[in-house]
């Protein structure tokens, strides 16, 4: 199967602190892959490394066959990256925010309007085009951020805890939208085990170490548990 992302011994150190520790990871083209773990596990740092937002200390990583150390611009043109605090512009309307990011990504002008219309309908934001970003609910801001990251038709979309601080109904709606994406590899970090269950495959991560990587069902079977929470605890016990 073709790989969208591959890391080999990927490591990030901040002084004496090792945030990501010799991470070996393979993410397939077209799958929804979840990096799952508690706060401080190394999820966000891993996302920054593979999105080229941060340089690794050691090891290797490639995105769509491109080296993150030498092909940053090429990678950024082909991915969408939504950090936890995505920089929407509160003074701009929904419409203007999408236009702004289309310009940043260099989307041809003739393609902007039809793609924007498609994304607004797809995310359920078509009725709110004139509403300013600061006046949107948390869930709507997340959907707008997703639309901004999809305007240039990326091959991979990377989402760092995209539903953090969002109510349960908006979380379900956001995942409904993700399931509707076609021909896009989705990499998402989450601390929520119910969201992990929605992924094709997941990697359990703690203190920068990858504890297990497989489908949610396979991981539960491996540790003879009925829930991912229990499997995570057993994976920690096995590694310690």
N, C-alpha and C positions, 0 to 999 in steps of 0.2 A: 504494500500500500504506500502511496506517495506521502511524504512527510511535509507538513506545513512548517513545523518548528522542530528543531533538534538542539539539545544542549549536551555537552560533554564536560563533566567535572566543573560545571559553572559555579564560580565562587565570587562572593562579594564580601569584603571586609571593611569595617569602619573602625580603624585603630585595632584594638584587641578583640572587638566584637565581630563575630562571623555571622552575617545575616543570612547568607545563602552558602551552603556547604557542599561543594562537589556534587552539584545537582546533575543527574543524568535523566533527560526527559525527551520523549518523542510524542509529538502531537500530529495526528493524521489530518490530511486535507479533508474538509467537509464535516468534521465532527464538532460536537460541543464538548469541550474539555474544561473541567472544573479543577482549580487548585484550591484545596479545602484545608482550613486550619484556623486556629484562634488568632486573636490579635498578637502581633509580634512573631508570628511563625515564619515570616520571610516571603509571604505571598506577594505583597506589593513590591518588594525589592526585586523579586523574580520577574514580575510584570514589567518593571522599569528596565531591567536588563534586556529582555527580549524585544522590547519596543524601541530600543536604542536611546531611551531617555537617560540612561545611566550606563557607564562603562564598567565591565567586569574587572575584578582584581586578578582572577585567574580563570582558566578554562576557556571553553569555546561555546558559541551559540550561532545558529544559522536560522534565518527566517526566509522561507521560499527559496532555499538554496543560497541565500546571500549572507555573508559574514557580517555580524552586527558591529564588528570593530572597524570594518573598512567600507561598508556599503550602507551607511546610515541613511543617506538621502534617498537612495533607491528603495530601501525598506519602508521608509516613512510615506513614500508615494503610494505604496501598495497595501498599507494597513490603516486601520482606524484604532486610535488608542484613547480610551476614556478613563482618566484617573479618577480617584475618589472625589476630588474637588475639581471637576471640569469647569473651565473658565467660560461660562456663558456670560453674556453682557446684559445686565439688568435693565439698562436704558434702551436697549434695542428690542424690537418686537420679535416674535417667533419668526416671522418672514425675514426680517433683517438679520437675525442671527444666522439662519441657514445661508443666506446670500453671502454673509461675511466669510463663513467657513468655505463656501464654494470658491470664493476668490482666493483664499489662502491656499487651497489645494489645487488651484489652477484649472478648475472645471471650465471647459469651453462654454461661452455664454449661451449658445443655442441649446445646450444640454441642461442648463440649470433649471429652467422653469418646468419642463416635463418631469425631471427627476425630483424636483422639490414637491410638485403636486403629488407624485406617487408616494413619497415619503410621508407627507402630511396625512394622506388618506390612510396609509399603512399603520401609522402610529396613533391615529385618532386625534390628530392635532389640527385638522383642516378648519375647524370652527374657531380656532384661537390664533389665527395668523397675525392679528393686530394687537394681541396682548403682549405687554412688555415682559421680559424674562423675569424681572423681580416680582411680578404679580402672579406668577404661576405657582401651583402647589409643588411640593417636593417630587411627587410622582410625575407630574407633567414636565418639570425641569429635566428629569432623567430621560424622558422620552424625547424631548427636544435635543438633549445632548447626544442621544443615539442617532437621531436624524442628521445632526451636524457631522457626525463621524461616518455616516453612510453616503453622504452627498457625492463623494468622489468614487463610489463603487469599489471599496476595498476588497481584497481577497481574504483578508483576515481582520476580524474585529476583536480587540482586546479590551475587556471591561473589568476594572478593578473595583470589586465590591459595589456593583452598580445599584443595588437596592438597599444599601445601608441607610437607615433612618427613614425608610419609606414604609407606609402602612401595609398590612398584609394584602389588601385588595389590589393596591397599586403594584405590589411585588408580583402577584399572579398575572396581572395585566402585562407587566414588563416581560415576563417569561413567555407569555402567549406571543408577543411580538418577536422575541428571539426565535421561537419555534417556526415562525413564518418566514424567516430569512432563508433565501435560496442561494446556493453556490457560494456560501461564505463560511469560512472556518471561524468558530467562536471560541475564544479563550476567556474564561471568567474566573475571578477569585471570589470566594464567599466563605463566611463563617457559619452559614446556615446549612444544616444537614438536609433539610427538605429541598433546598435548591440543588444540593449535590446529587440528590436522587434524580433530578431532571436531566443530568448530563449523560452523554454517551459513555464517557470514561472520566475518572477523577484521579487526582494525585493527592494523597494525604500528606501534609507537610507540617513539621514541628521543629522549631529552633533551627530552621534552615535545612533540615534533613528531609528527604523524601522517604516516607515510611512504607508506602504501598501505592501501586498505580495499576488500576484495572477498571472494569465496569463496577458500578455500585453493587450489583448483585453478586459479582464474583468476589468482591472484597468481603462482603458479609458472609459468603460461603467459606471463604478462606479462614476467617476467624470464628466461624460457627456461631454467628450472632444473628439476631433478627433486625437490628438497627445499625446504621452507620456510626451513631454515637458510641455504641458498645464496641464496634469494630475498631474505631479510632483509639479507644482506651486500651484494647488488647494489642493494637499495633505499637503503641507507646511502650507497653509492658514488655513486649517481645524485643524491642530495640534497646531497652535499658538493662 
